[in-house]
Amino acid sequence: MNSLTLTILAFAGYLLAYRFYGRFLARKIFRLSDEATMPSHEFRDGVDFVPTKAHIIFGHHFTTIAGLGPIVGPAIGIIWGWLPAFIWVFLGSIFMGAVHDFSTLVISARNKGKTIGDLTGDLVGPDTRYAFQFLMQFLLIIVLSVFAMIVGVLFELYPEAVFPVWMQIPIAVWLGWMIRKGRNDLLFSIIAVVLMYITVVIGVYLPIRVPPIAGSSVVTWCLLLFIYVFFASTVPVQKLLQPRDYINSHQLLVAIILLITGLVVAHPQITAPAINQAAFAEGSDVPGMMPVLFITIACGAISGFHSLASSGTTVKQVDREKDTLFIGYGGMLWESFLAVLVIMSVAGGLGLGLEKDGIVYTGAEAFRQQYSSWAAFSGIDAKLEAFVIGASNLYSSFGIPAVVGKSMIVVFIVSFANTTLDSAARIQRLSLQEIFRDKKGTVRKPFNNRYAATAFVVAAAMLMTFIKPGATGALILWPLFGSLNQMLAALALGLVTVYLYQKKKNILITLIPMILVLVVTVWAMVENLIYYMGKQDMILVLMSFIILVLTTWLLIGGIGALRRQRKTSVS
């Protein structure tokens, strides 16, 4: 099949899904109305609660939820074949991921902008609130710690990306200032993107490296990143977070246009196998497709982190309730389309040319060389290599020099990873403040101060990062991330199911996805637990057991809430 044809069909499918299923959810299930007072207006503080235009908050939300997920996941998941990866990304996002993101955004907006963890206490029961909050904090500290390490590694691998990524900060501050002055946000955002791409070209000729600390430049970068994260997650969102994410959303649009242009010009055939028989052959080190595929390809289809973003930062900036459809449902479909382009870049673009050890491979042989074994994906550079090469091949097809095209792709990747980094810190700080809120709604000292709360969050992530040499401490718990992330998605869908049941709405739209995600995730977690026990890795065994216990507790609480609601309805 031609990669361009499949891309067009996917894009048309997303448009139809938004037009029919998305609007059905908005009108018939949630009955969105702009008469509702949004938390951004009710609690407006100029720091976290700031009413924002829909297209700007769309850019912020999208770049927050995207990160490396829709790039790395599909680039790995295609090892079983492009067809299962494509089906999961396409159908999973429409009927699970987009529903998950949109619904958690709506119910948070209708409950004073509370995070999904705090909402658990209101909708399910007070005793379940801390269980969900613990899972949230655990996931976020892993995200914050690991993404700091990943960005540090990327800066070391691609020093040409350092200058443009850091220059985004002053450009974003300038853009935010111009928007607050009432200038045309679209015009000045275009100017900002042009400036950013100028810095990309400069970065090619001005690679930046930092001196190592404790024998590793990654440690140096992590220290600098944690300092940046502290300030970026405490300043008012409209001064840095929003404009920077707005620039990144335009950067994504440019990247998508260039990738599609490459598909049009090169129109490469999909040379990767639809089903990779080598991955299923006896003696292969590739794990079984079920359930690993659904844990590996997370953000491109469904991700629990998205509910934390929807109810953490995004909801506090939404201006009107009807904007939630575009931001929540539309944002997830847009991310899924990015995942489709990643699949096409690998399945088709990689076949245009892959150089290894001085030999250039093309077509199906390029795929076989890149995906020769599961062990080949042991490093972050290996995980990204297939997409970087495939995308730069597509860029080269219409005249962009390979060195510039590669730099553009790398800056795009690092920018999104960096966005997730400071957004995760802000979300974790807000969640932490909810944990220490008393019955009157007052946050206990010292966490009522956003600087103190953020310092605690950043210090915890730093401790996790630097507990092992080379800033690799977070890798201790990283194996839990995939299953924990999907577990949170299932639990968030379960919470929405309770909400819909209380409102006497059709619960099947969230109940069925919840059951499917829950079954696959528990399956993966049990397999992993057995594996960790075999390796006698007691830290991972203990944490896996705690997660399963808390999940069981939350599920029992959810079932109890449904029974109580049923008795109330009958009486």
PANUBA-737898 format. One record per residue (C-alpha): x, y, z. Coordinates in steps of 0.1 Angstrom, whole numbers, padded with zeros to 4 digits, always signed. Example, Ala and Ser with C-alpha at 12.3 -4.5 7.8 and 13.67 -1.06 7.14 Angstrom:
BEGIN
+0123-0045+0078 +0137-0011+0071 
REM end
This chain:
BEGIN
+0000+0000+0000 +0011+0036-0007 +0019+0055+0025 +0002+0087+0012 -0030+0069+0005 -0032+0055+0040 -0024+0089+0055 -0052+0105+0036 -0077+0078+0047 -0066+0082+0083 -0070+0120+0082 -0105+0117+0066 -0114+0091+0093 -0104+0115+0121 -0124+0143+0106 -0155+0120+0104 -0149+0108+0140 -0148+0144+0153 -0178+0155+0132 -0200+0126+0143 -0188+0108+0174 -0172+0138+0190 -0203+0160+0185 -0225+0131+0196 -0207+0130+0229 -0208+0168+0233 -0245+0172+0225 -0262+0140+0236 -0240+0127+0265 -0224+0157+0282 -0247+0184+0268 -0221+0211+0267 -0233+0246+0274 -0216+0280+0275 -0239+0291+0303 -0217+0272+0328 -0192+0293+0347 -0157+0278+0340 -0131+0275+0368 -0108+0298+0348 -0133+0326+0355 -0145+0315+0390 -0111+0312+0405 -0091+0335+0382 -0058+0343+0399 -0035+0353+0370 -0011+0324+0377 -0029+0290+0371 -0065+0300+0365 -0064+0322+0334 -0092+0323+0307 -0076+0317+0274 -0087+0316+0237 -0095+0281+0225 -0068+0279+0198 -0041+0290+0223 -0051+0265+0250 -0054+0238+0223 -0017+0244+0215 -0008+0242+0252 -0029+0211+0258 -0016+0193+0227 +0020+0199+0234 +0015+0189+0271 +0000+0155+0263 +0022+0147+0233 +0058+0148+0244 +0077+0118+0231 +0048+0094+0234 +0033+0095+0199 +0068+0093+0184 +0086+0067+0204 +0056+0044+0210 +0047+0039+0173 +0083+0038+0163 +0088+0008+0186 +0053-0008+0181 +0058-0012+0144 +0082-0040+0151 +0052-0063+0151 +0041-0049+0117 +0026-0016+0106 -0010-0029+0105 -0016-0037+0142 +0002-0005+0151 -0020+0015+0128 -0053-0001+0139 -0046+0004+0176 -0036+0041+0170 -0065+0049+0148 -0094+0031+0165 -0080+0034+0200 -0078+0072+0198 -0113+0076+0184 -0132+0054+0208 -0109+0054+0238 -0082+0080+0240 -0102+0110+0227 -0132+0100+0249 -0109+0097+0279 -0093+0131+0274 -0125+0150+0266 -0146+0134+0294 -0121+0140+0321 -0117+0176+0310 -0155+0181+0311 -0161+0166+0345 -0132+0185+0360 -0146+0218+0345 -0179+0210+0362 -0163+0203+0395 -0143+0236+0401 -0113+0225+0381 -0103+0197+0405 -0078+0171+0394 -0089+0136+0385 -0075+0124+0418 -0094+0149+0439 -0126+0141+0420 -0123+0105+0429 -0129+0115+0465 -0161+0134+0455 -0176+0109+0431 -0164+0075+0445 -0157+0081+0481 -0133+0099+0504 -0113+0068+0512 -0103+0064+0476 -0090+0099+0471 -0056+0093+0485 -0052+0061+0466 -0057+0078+0433 -0035+0108+0444 -0007+0084+0453 -0008+0068+0418 -0008+0103+0403 +0022+0115+0423 +0040+0083+0416 +0035+0085+0378 +0043+0122+0377 +0076+0119+0397 +0086+0092+0372 +0077+0114+0343 +0095+0144+0357 +0127+0125+0366 +0129+0104+0334 +0121+0132+0310 +0148+0154+0326 +0172+0125+0319 +0158+0120+0284 +0161+0157+0274 +0197+0157+0288 +0205+0126+0267 +0190+0142+0236 +0210+0174+0242 +0242+0153+0244 +0233+0133+0213 +0221+0162+0193 +0241+0194+0204 +0227+0212+0173 +0193+0212+0191 +0205+0230+0222 +0205+0266+0209 +0171+0266+0192 +0154+0248+0221 +0167+0272+0247 +0160+0302+0224 +0124+0292+0225 +0122+0307+0260 +0129+0343+0252 +0109+0340+0220 +0079+0326+0239 +0082+0354+0266 +0082+0380+0238 +0052+0364+0222 +0033+0362+0254 +0040+0399+0261 +0028+0409+0226 -0004+0388+0230 -0011+0404+0264 -0007+0438+0248 -0036+0429+0225 -0016+0423+0193 -0028+0397+0167 -0018+0364+0183 -0018+0345+0150 +0004+0370+0132 +0029+0372+0160 +0030+0335+0166 +0039+0330+0129 +0067+0356+0134 +0078+0336+0165 +0079+0303+0146 +0099+0319+0118 +0124+0332+0144 +0125+0297+0159 +0134+0281+0126 +0161+0307+0121 +0176+0295+0154 +0173+0259+0141 +0196+0268+0111 +0220+0286+0134 +0220+0256+0157 +0233+0234+0129 +0264+0256+0127 +0265+0263+0165 +0263+0230+0183 +0265+0235+0221 +0280+0211+0246 +0284+0215+0284 +0312+0204+0307 +0305+0172+0326 +0296+0171+0362 +0304+0138+0381 +0317+0125+0348 +0286+0131+0327 +0272+0160+0307 +0238+0145+0312 +0241+0153+0349 +0249+0189+0339 +0219+0192+0317 +0196+0177+0343 +0207+0202+0369 +0201+0231+0344 +0167+0216+0334 +0155+0212+0370 +0164+0249+0376 +0144+0258+0345 +0115+0236+0355 +0112+0253+0389 +0108+0287+0374 +0088+0276+0343 +0062+0258+0365 +0057+0287+0389 +0055+0318+0366 +0020+0327+0354 +0009+0304+0325 +0003+0332+0301 +0039+0345+0304 +0057+0314+0293 +0038+0281+0293 +0010+0292+0270 +0030+0311+0244 +0058+0285+0243 +0033+0257+0238 +0015+0279+0212 +0048+0281+0193 +0053+0244+0196 +0018+0237+0182 +0027+0258+0151 +0060+0239+0149 +0040+0207+0149 +0018+0220+0121 +0049+0229+0101 +0064+0194+0107 +0031+0178+0097 +0029+0199+0065 +0065+0190+0056 +0060+0153+0063 +0028+0153+0041 +0047+0172+0014 +0074+0145+0015 +0047+0118+0012 +0032+0136-0017 +0066+0141-0035 +0082+0108-0027 +0049+0088-0023 +0069+0059-0009 +0053+0025-0008 +0050+0009+0026 +0080-0015+0026 +0076-0025+0062 +0056-0058+0066 +0020-0055+0076 +0026-0084+0100 +0063-0089+0108 +0066-0126+0109 +0102-0124+0121 +0089-0109+0154 +0068-0140+0160 +0094-0165+0149 +0109-0191+0173 +0140-0177+0189 +0131-0141+0184 +0137-0118+0214 +0107-0097+0206 +0080-0101+0233 +0045-0113+0224 +0024-0086+0208 -0003-0091+0234 -0004-0072+0257 +0029-0054+0251 +0018-0035+0220 -0010-0017+0239 +0014-0007+0266 +0042+0004+0242 +0019+0025+0220 +0003+0046+0247 -0001+0083+0239 -0009+0077+0203 -0040+0058+0213 -0048+0064+0250 -0027+0076+0280 -0035+0081+0316 -0012+0111+0317 -0037+0129+0295 -0063+0129+0322 -0038+0145+0346 -0031+0172+0320 -0068+0177+0312 -0078+0181+0349 -0044+0195+0360 -0035+0226+0339 -0058+0226+0309 -0091+0229+0326 -0079+0260+0346 -0075+0279+0313 -0106+0269+0293 -0127+0299+0286 -0160+0283+0276 -0174+0248+0282 -0180+0242+0245 -0143+0247+0239 -0136+0213+0257 -0147+0193+0226 -0121+0210+0204 -0094+0209+0230 -0100+0175+0246 -0114+0153+0218 -0098+0172+0189 -0064+0174+0207 -0062+0136+0211 -0072+0130+0174 -0045+0155+0163 -0019+0136+0185 -0031+0103+0170 -0026+0117+0135 +0010+0126+0145 +0014+0089+0155 +0001+0078+0121 +0027+0101+0104 +0054+0085+0126 +0042+0050+0114 +0043+0062+0078 +0077+0078+0082 +0091+0044+0095 +0070+0021+0072 +0076+0041+0041 +0102+0069+0046 +0128+0046+0062 +0128+0025+0030 +0141+0055+0011 +0175+0050+0026 +0191+0037+0058 +0229+0039+0062 +0246+0014+0086 +0283+0007+0087 +0288+0024+0054 +0261+0004+0036 +0229+0020+0024 +0198-0002+0027 +0165+0005+0010 +0130-0009+0009 +0121-0039+0030 +0158-0045+0038 +0161-0011+0055 +0132-0022+0079 +0149-0056+0086 +0182-0039+0094 +0166-0014+0118 +0142-0039+0135 +0165-0069+0136 +0158-0075+0173 +0141-0061+0204 +0175-0055+0221 +0183-0030+0193 +0160-0005+0211 +0180-0004+0243 +0188+0034+0241 +0168+0065+0235 +0188+0072+0203 +0179+0038+0189 +0143+0044+0198 +0141+0077+0179 +0165+0068+0150 +0139+0051+0128 +0116+0082+0129 +0144+0107+0126 +0159+0090+0095 +0125+0083+0079 +0113+0118+0084 +0145+0134+0072 +0143+0112+0041 +0109+0126+0034 +0122+0161+0039 +0151+0155+0015 +0127+0144-0012 +0117+0180-0018 +0151+0197-0013 +0157+0202+0024 +0193+0193+0031 +0196+0162+0052 +0216+0179+0079 +0190+0207+0083 +0160+0183+0080 +0175+0161+0107 +0180+0191+0130 +0144+0203+0124 +0131+0169+0134 +0153+0167+0165 +0144+0202+0177 +0107+0192+0172 +0112+0161+0193 +0132+0178+0221 +0108+0207+0222 +0079+0184+0229 +0098+0165+0255 +0107+0197+0273 +0071+0209+0273 +0060+0177+0290 +0087+0182+0316 +0076+0216+0330 +0039+0209+0325 +0043+0177+0346 +0059+0197+0373 +0030+0222+0374 +0005+0194+0374 +0023+0176+0402 +0024+0208+0423 -0013+0214+0419 -0020+0177+0428 +0002+0180+0458 -0016+0211+0470 -0049+0192+0467 -0036+0165+0489 -0028+0190+0517 -0061+0208+0514 -0082+0207+0546 -0120+0204+0547 -0124+0241+0544 -0105+0241+0511 -0074+0258+0525 -0040+0243+0516 -0019+0236+0547 +0015+0253+0551 +0041+0253+0535 +0024+0238+0505 +0000+0267+0501 +0030+0286+0487 +0035+0276+0451 +0072+0281+0453 +0076+0258+0483 +0053+0232+0468 +0072+0233+0435 +0105+0231+0453 +0093+0199+0470 +0083+0184+0437 +0115+0193+0419 +0136+0182+0448 +0119+0148+0449 +0125+0143+0411 +0161+0153+0415 +0166+0128+0443 +0151+0101+0421 +0173+0112+0391 +0206+0115+0409 +0203+0084+0432 +0223+0065+0406 +0254+0077+0387 +0249+0095+0354 +0214+0108+0363 +0200+0073+0356 +0182+0068+0390 +0147+0071+0375 +0154+0041+0353 +0149+0020+0385 +0112+0026+0383 +0108+0033+0346 +0097-0003+0337 +0065+0005+0357 +0057+0036+0337 +0039+0020+0307 +0015-0002+0327 +0010+0024+0354 +0002+0050+0328 -0025+0028+0311 -0038+0018+0345 -0045+0054+0353 -0063+0057+0320 -0086+0028+0329 -0093+0042+0364 -0100+0077+0349 -0125+0061+0325 -0140+0043+0355 -0144+0076+0373 -0162+0091+0343 -0184+0060+0342 -0195+0067+0378 -0202+0103+0369 -0223+0093+0339 -0242+0068+0359 -0250+0094+0385 -0263+0117+0357 -0283+0088+0342 -0264+0089+0309 -0252+0061+0287 -0222+0046+0305 -0212+0022+0277 -0191+0048+0259 -0166+0048+0289 -0174+0014+0305 -0164-0007+0275 -0131+0012+0269 -0124+0010+0306 -0128-0028+0307 -0106-0033+0276 -0078-0011+0288 -0080-0025+0324 -0079-0061+0312 -0049-0056+0290 -0031-0035+0316 -0036-0059+0345 -0025-0087+0321 +0007-0068+0314 +0013-0059+0351 +0009-0095+0362 +0033-0107+0335 +0058-0080+0346 +0054-0089+0383 +0062-0125+0375 +0093-0113+0356 +0104-0090+0384 +0100-0119+0409 +0121-0141+0387 +0149-0115+0386 +0144-0109+0424 +0141-0072+0418 +0123-0065+0450 +0118-0028+0445 +0098-0034+0413 +0080-0063+0429 +0069-0042+0459 +0058-0012+0437 +0039-0034+0413 +0021-0051+0442 +0012-0017+0457 -0002-0005+0424 -0023-0036+0419 -0036-0033+0455 -0045+0004+0451 -0061-0004+0417 -0083-0031+0433 -0092-0007+0461 -0103+0020+0436 -0123-0005+0415 -0141-0018+0446 -0148+0018+0455 -0162+0025+0421 -0185-0005+0421 -0197+0005+0456 -0204+0040+0443 -0225+0026+0415 -0244+0003+0439 -0252+0033+0462 -0264+0053+0433 -0286+0025+0421 -0302+0021+0456 -0308+0058+0458 -0324+0058+0423 -0347+0029+0433 -0357+0044+0466 
REM end
